[in-house]
Amino acid sequence: MNLLLLLTIITGATFLLRFAGLTLKVAQTSPFWERFLQFVPISIFTALVVSSLYTAPELLTLKIIALAAGAGVMWRTRQFGLGVVTGLAVLWILSLVSTS
Protein backbone atom coordinates (compact mmCIF):
# COMPACT_ATOMS: atom_id res chain seq x y z
CA MET A 1 0.00 0.00 0.00
CA ASN A 2 1.18 3.47 -0.81
CA LEU A 3 2.52 5.28 2.27
CA LEU A 4 0.79 8.54 1.38
CA LEU A 5 -2.56 6.76 1.02
CA LEU A 6 -2.10 5.03 4.36
CA LEU A 7 -1.23 8.30 6.11
CA THR A 8 -4.25 10.00 4.53
CA ILE A 9 -6.59 7.24 5.72
CA ILE A 10 -5.19 7.31 9.26
CA THR A 11 -5.36 11.11 9.38
CA GLY A 12 -8.92 11.15 8.11
CA ALA A 13 -10.07 8.48 10.55
CA THR A 14 -8.45 10.27 13.47
CA PHE A 15 -10.01 13.58 12.46
CA LEU A 16 -13.48 12.05 12.08
CA LEU A 17 -13.31 10.32 15.46
CA ARG A 18 -12.19 13.48 17.24
CA PHE A 19 -14.68 15.67 15.38
CA ALA A 20 -17.51 13.29 16.23
CA GLY A 21 -16.49 13.34 19.88
CA LEU A 22 -16.59 17.13 19.93
CA THR A 23 -19.88 17.55 18.08
CA LEU A 24 -22.06 14.73 19.39
CA LYS A 25 -24.39 15.78 22.17
CA VAL A 26 -24.70 13.55 25.20
CA ALA A 27 -28.06 13.89 26.92
CA GLN A 28 -26.81 12.98 30.37
CA THR A 29 -23.48 11.89 31.81
CA SER A 30 -23.29 9.60 34.79
CA PRO A 31 -21.88 11.07 38.02
CA PHE A 32 -18.98 8.61 37.85
CA TRP A 33 -17.78 10.00 34.51
CA GLU A 34 -18.25 13.58 35.66
CA ARG A 35 -16.02 12.93 38.70
CA PHE A 36 -13.54 11.00 36.56
CA LEU A 37 -13.25 13.71 33.90
CA GLN A 38 -12.53 16.39 36.50
CA PHE A 39 -9.05 14.89 36.98
CA VAL A 40 -8.08 14.71 33.30
CA PRO A 41 -6.62 18.25 32.90
CA ILE A 42 -4.40 18.08 35.98
CA SER A 43 -3.22 14.57 35.12
CA ILE A 44 -2.25 15.67 31.61
CA PHE A 45 -0.40 18.68 33.02
CA THR A 46 1.41 16.45 35.51
CA ALA A 47 2.44 14.03 32.77
CA LEU A 48 3.83 16.91 30.69
CA VAL A 49 5.77 18.36 33.62
CA VAL A 50 7.28 15.06 34.74
CA SER A 51 8.25 14.03 31.21
CA SER A 52 9.89 17.43 30.57
CA LEU A 53 12.09 17.11 33.66
CA TYR A 54 14.37 14.62 31.94
CA THR A 55 14.68 16.18 28.48
CA ALA A 56 17.75 18.24 29.43
CA PRO A 57 19.58 16.50 32.29
CA GLU A 58 21.96 19.43 32.82
CA LEU A 59 18.97 21.62 33.80
CA LEU A 60 17.37 19.08 36.12
CA THR A 61 18.27 20.91 39.34
CA LEU A 62 17.00 24.22 37.99
CA LYS A 63 13.78 22.61 36.80
CA ILE A 64 13.14 21.01 40.18
CA ILE A 65 13.66 24.35 41.95
CA ALA A 66 11.29 26.07 39.50
CA LEU A 67 8.78 23.24 39.92
CA ALA A 68 8.88 23.64 43.70
CA ALA A 69 8.42 27.41 43.40
CA GLY A 70 5.46 27.02 41.06
CA ALA A 71 3.91 24.33 43.24
CA GLY A 72 4.31 26.53 46.31
CA VAL A 73 2.55 29.43 44.61
CA MET A 74 -0.24 27.14 43.41
CA TRP A 75 -0.67 25.68 46.87
CA ARG A 76 -0.70 29.10 48.57
CA THR A 77 -2.92 30.99 46.11
CA ARG A 78 -4.98 28.13 44.61
CA GLN A 79 -4.41 29.72 41.18
CA PHE A 80 -3.14 27.34 38.53
CA GLY A 81 -2.11 29.97 35.98
CA LEU A 82 -0.15 32.01 38.51
CA GLY A 83 1.76 28.90 39.55
CA VAL A 84 2.64 28.04 35.96
CA VAL A 85 3.82 31.58 35.24
CA THR A 86 5.84 31.64 38.46
CA GLY A 87 7.51 28.32 37.67
CA LEU A 88 8.41 29.45 34.17
CA ALA A 89 9.74 32.79 35.42
CA VAL A 90 11.87 31.10 38.08
CA LEU A 91 13.26 28.65 35.53
CA TRP A 92 14.03 31.48 33.11
CA ILE A 93 15.77 33.58 35.78
CA LEU A 94 17.74 30.62 37.14
CA SER A 95 18.87 29.59 33.66
CA LEU A 96 20.01 33.17 32.95
CA VAL A 97 21.91 33.37 36.24
CA SER A 98 23.53 29.94 35.87
CA THR A 99 24.86 30.67 32.37
CA SER A 100 26.47 33.96 33.43
Secondary structure, 3 states (H helix, E strand, C coil): CCHHHHHHHHHHHHHHHHHHHHHCCCCCCCHHHHHHHHCHHHHHHHHHHHHHHCCCHHHHHHHHHHHHHHHHHHHHHCCHHHHHHHHHHHHHHHHHHHHC
